[in-house]
Amino acid sequence: MKKTVLLLLAVSISLLAEDGASIYTQKCQSCHGKNGEAAALNKALPIAGWDKAKTIEAMNGYKNGSRNTTGLGKIMTPKAQPLTDEQIGAVAEYISTLK
C-alpha cells in the first residue's frame, strides 16, 4: 500500500512538472527564452531560477492586474489570467529549476 501511494505521488509530481514545462513553453518562452535567460522585451530581468514563491507572487499580481513591473502588465495579465492556482504553481516550480 505504501509503495502504491509513493508511486502515485511520484507520478503526480512528475506530471505537475511536465505541465509547468508545457505551460512555460506555450505562454512564457517566446519572451523569457527557452531557459528563462532572456530579458523579456529588453525590459524585465531574466527569470531563470526564481524562487517558486517569488514567481507565484508575481504571476498572481499579473493575474489580478495589480502588478505592472517594467510596464509589461498589459502583456502579462492576459497570459496569467486564465491560469489556475495549480498551473501557476506548476510553472513556478518549473521556473525554479531553470539555470
Secondary structure, 3 states (H helix, E strand, C coil): CHHHHHHHHHHHHHHHHHHHHHHHHHHCHHHHCCCCCCCHHHCCCCCCCCCHHHHHHHHHHHHHCCCCHHHCHHHHHHHHCCCCHHHHHHHHHHHHHCC
